[in-house]
């Protein structure tokens, strides 16, 4: 896979996409201190008053420190990604019945595709590549950096990824978005190698958008992609004392 289809957080361009009850976040600097992350973290969290149930408010309060750790990992260790405003928390899956809550986040990926090679691939491939590279990594961090998924009031995880596609001269880029929601046991079995990727995909719930319009479903494939654990951003320095595991 081409390892260059992103730009650092400091270079994020505006894109037009549907917000899954999420709003656009302001990107932070590519060189940051821990103090710099405090306000972006507050912006990234779903406000307590926006939760519609006692269960959801309790989850948001109980796991706030762990959400902070997850945010810091993305903010410092994955500076090529940006968390959308008010998307980190425990929303319901769109269209779900009852009050099932998912540890969820929405991520913007800015695509660096100067020759158009990535945009020229089929939409199914673009969606699969984004989920394989970024979605799986974020879900893995949710499992390893929080204890929320052992809470019986958390049904699973949700990750939404959005990126912009080329547009005609003078027009705004059109965003593509994929959201994946999956139950906790299926995710843990998949990450532990006990559930094949194809079966994991079968168990997950997907939604797709082009701009603000729903898009047809595509066949999703998941493969191993070690980009986030091996890539080093040139001239980027972590805050003193901070380590990326």
Secondary structure, 3 states (H helix, E strand, C coil): CCCCCCCCHHHCCCCECCCCCCECCCCCCCCCCCCHHHHHHHHHECCHHHCCCHHHHHHHHHCHHHHHHHHHHHHHHCCCEEECECCEEEECCCCCCCCCEEEEEEEEECCCCCCCHHHHCCHHHHHHHHHHHHHHHHHHHHHHHCCHHHCCCEEEEEEEEEEEECCCCCCCCEEEEEEEEEEHHHHHHHHCCCCCHHHHHHHCEEEEEECCEECCCCCCCCCCCCHHHHCCCCCCCCCCCCCCC
